[in-house]
Amino acid sequence: MIAYFILGLCLLIGLILLSRWFGTADPKVIANAARIALLFVGGGILIAIVAGGRFALISMIVGAVLPALLRWRAILRAIRNAQGPSAGQQSEVGSRYLRMTLEHDTGIMSGVVLEGAYRGRELSELSAEELIDLLRQCRADDPQSARLLEAWLDRTQPDLDWRAAMAGHGGYRQQEGAAGGESRMTRAEALRILGLEEGADAEAIKRAHRQLMQKLHPDRGGSSYLAARINEAKDFLLGS
């Protein structure tokens, strides 16, 4: 009698701990644990059926369990698609003069200067005059950096009329080797732009692309240049 009481108490404590874990654990961790548990349970049932020679039960169980598994998979996919960007996840777009970072959970876009008179300084630290001076330098030397800086200015400095300040300065200088100064995208760069790690599958790529476009589409305060880079990164990784 005491043994049953202790066993019941242990089961109760285990259920309480399990419920707390379900309430705080990452959904991905829960999904992986569920897959492992189903694998072990299903394997045990299959072994028991085969050992007992009841092969007719296998087709019955498959017919009953398979639709439930497909529904569970659809539910997990819907949960993943409904989730927002992972906390702390970042996208990074780089050029000769600049490295831009977008915080997925806040939408904050920041940048640091990599070359020139303002090397090592954050864009947010530069005065209006310094930003215009940096833009002039980028337009003269690296069109990709200029487009990236213009996207940052439009997103973070709405009161700075940089277009009027740049009137008469001229457009981008065509550079040799690439149209408009654009460089061929690499896989590592595409992953950084979408905020993904190596091994991301097609579903993760499409989800990251969709989430970024919701923040950086021109109709939502983004820019055509950033949207184009995000689309290019998705197409590169999907092999389009």
C-alpha positions in Angstrom: 0.0 0.0 0.0 2.8 2.4 0.9 4.6 1.5 -2.4 1.5 2.5 -4.4 1.2 5.8 -2.4 4.8 6.6 -3.1 4.4 5.7 -6.8 1.3 7.9 -7.1 3.1 10.8 -5.3 6.0 10.5 -7.7 3.7 10.5 -10.7 1.9 13.6 -9.3 5.2 15.5 -8.8 6.3 14.4 -12.3 3.1 15.8 -13.9 3.4 19.1 -12.0 7.0 19.5 -13.2 6.1 18.5 -16.7 3.2 21.1 -16.8 5.6 23.8 -15.7 8.1 22.8 -18.3 5.4 23.0 -21.0 4.5 26.5 -19.9 8.1 27.9 -20.1 9.9 25.7 -22.7 10.6 26.8 -26.3 7.9 25.5 -28.7 10.6 23.9 -30.8 12.0 22.0 -27.8 8.4 20.8 -27.0 7.9 19.7 -30.6 11.2 17.8 -30.7 10.4 16.1 -27.3 7.0 15.1 -28.7 8.6 13.5 -31.8 11.0 11.5 -29.7 8.3 10.3 -27.3 6.0 9.3 -30.2 8.9 7.5 -31.8 9.6 5.4 -28.7 5.9 4.7 -28.0 5.2 3.8 -31.6 8.3 1.6 -31.8 7.3 -0.2 -28.6 3.7 -0.8 -29.8 5.0 -2.0 -33.2 7.4 -4.5 -31.5 4.7 -5.8 -29.3 2.3 -6.3 -32.3 5.0 -8.1 -34.4 6.0 -10.3 -31.4 2.4 -11.3 -30.9 1.8 -12.0 -34.5 -1.1 -9.6 -34.8 -0.2 -8.2 -38.2 -3.7 -7.2 -39.0 -3.6 -4.6 -36.2 -0.8 -2.8 -38.0 -2.9 -1.7 -40.9 -5.7 -0.7 -38.5 -3.4 1.4 -36.4 -1.7 3.0 -39.4 -5.1 4.0 -40.8 -6.2 5.5 -37.4 -2.9 7.2 -36.4 -1.6 8.6 -39.8 -4.4 11.2 -40.2 -3.8 12.3 -36.6 -0.1 12.7 -37.3 -0.7 14.7 -40.4 -3.1 17.0 -38.5 -0.4 17.4 -35.7 2.2 18.3 -38.3 -0.1 20.9 -39.8 -0.8 22.4 -36.4 3.0 22.6 -35.6 3.6 24.3 -39.0 0.8 26.8 -38.3 2.3 27.6 -34.8 5.7 28.1 -36.4 4.3 30.4 -39.1 2.4 32.4 -36.5 5.4 33.0 -34.3 7.2 36.3 -34.6 10.9 36.7 -35.1 13.1 35.0 -32.5 14.1 37.2 -29.6 17.5 38.7 -30.3 17.5 37.7 -34.0 19.3 40.1 -36.3 19.7 40.7 -40.0 22.9 42.2 -41.3 23.6 44.0 -44.6 27.1 45.1 -45.4 28.9 47.2 -48.0 32.3 48.8 -48.4 31.6 51.7 -46.1 28.8 50.4 -43.9 27.5 47.5 -41.9 23.8 47.8 -41.1 22.0 45.7 -38.5 18.2 45.2 -38.1 16.8 43.9 -34.8 13.9 41.6 -35.7 12.0 41.9 -32.4 12.2 45.8 -32.3 12.6 46.8 -35.9 15.5 49.1 -34.9 18.0 49.6 -37.6 21.6 50.6 -36.7 24.8 51.1 -38.6 28.5 51.5 -38.2 31.0 53.1 -40.6 33.7 50.8 -41.8 35.8 53.1 -43.9 36.7 56.8 -44.4 36.9 59.8 -42.1 34.1 58.4 -39.8 35.4 54.9 -39.6 34.4 53.1 -36.4 31.6 55.5 -35.5 27.9 54.6 -35.2 25.6 56.4 -37.7 23.4 57.5 -34.8 26.4 59.4 -33.4 27.0 61.5 -36.6 25.6 65.0 -36.9 23.4 66.0 -39.9 26.3 67.6 -41.6 28.5 64.5 -41.1 25.8 62.2 -42.4 25.5 64.3 -45.6 29.3 64.4 -46.0 29.4 60.6 -45.6 26.6 60.2 -48.2 28.6 62.4 -50.7 31.6 60.2 -50.1 29.6 57.0 -50.6 28.0 58.3 -53.8 31.4 59.1 -55.2 33.1 55.8 -54.2 30.5 53.1 -53.6 26.9 53.2 -54.9 25.9 50.2 -52.7 27.0 52.0 -49.6 25.1 55.1 -50.7 21.9 53.2 -51.2 22.3 51.5 -47.9 22.9 54.9 -46.1 19.9 56.4 -47.9 17.7 53.6 -46.7 18.9 54.2 -43.1 18.3 57.9 -43.4 14.7 57.5 -44.7 14.0 55.0 -41.8 15.7 56.8 -38.9 16.0 60.5 -39.9 12.7 61.5 -41.4 13.3 65.2 -40.6 16.6 65.3 -42.4 16.0 66.4 -46.0 19.1 64.7 -47.4 17.7 64.8 -51.0 17.6 68.6 -51.0 21.2 68.6 -49.5 22.4 66.3 -52.3 20.7 68.3 -55.1 23.3 69.2 -57.7 25.8 66.7 -56.3 25.0 64.1 -59.0 24.0 60.5 -59.0 25.9 57.3 -58.5 29.1 56.8 -60.4 29.1 53.7 -62.5 31.9 51.3 -61.3 33.6 48.7 -63.3 33.0 45.0 -62.7 29.3 45.3 -61.6 26.3 47.2 -62.7 25.6 50.0 -60.4 28.4 48.9 -58.1 26.5 45.9 -56.9 28.6 42.8 -55.9 27.5 39.2 -56.5 25.8 37.9 -53.4 27.3 35.0 -51.5 25.6 32.3 -49.4 27.0 33.7 -46.2 25.7 37.2 -47.0 22.3 35.9 -47.9 22.0 34.1 -44.6 23.1 37.3 -42.7 20.5 39.4 -44.5 17.7 37.0 -43.5 19.1 36.5 -40.0 19.5 32.7 -40.5 22.2 30.2 -39.8 23.6 27.5 -42.0 21.2 24.6 -42.4 18.0 26.6 -42.5 15.4 24.8 -44.6 13.2 26.3 -47.3 10.3 26.9 -44.8 12.6 28.9 -42.5 13.9 30.9 -45.4 10.4 31.8 -46.6 9.3 32.6 -43.1 12.3 34.9 -42.4 11.7 36.6 -45.8 8.0 37.2 -45.0 8.8 38.6 -41.6 11.4 41.0 -42.9 9.3 42.2 -45.7 6.5 43.1 -43.2 9.0 45.5 -41.6 11.1 46.7 -44.5 8.7 46.9 -47.5 8.6 50.4 -49.0 4.9 50.6 -48.2 5.7 50.1 -44.5 8.5 52.6 -44.0 11.2 50.5 -45.6 13.1 51.1 -48.8 13.1 49.6 -52.3 16.8 48.9 -52.0 16.5 46.8 -48.7 13.4 45.0 -50.1 15.4 44.1 -53.2 18.3 42.8 -51.1 15.9 40.7 -49.0 14.3 39.3 -52.1 17.7 38.6 -53.6 18.8 36.7 -50.5 15.7 34.6 -50.5 16.0 33.7 -54.2 19.7 32.9 -53.8 19.1 30.5 -50.9 16.1 28.8 -52.6 18.1 28.5 -55.8 15.7 30.5 -57.9 
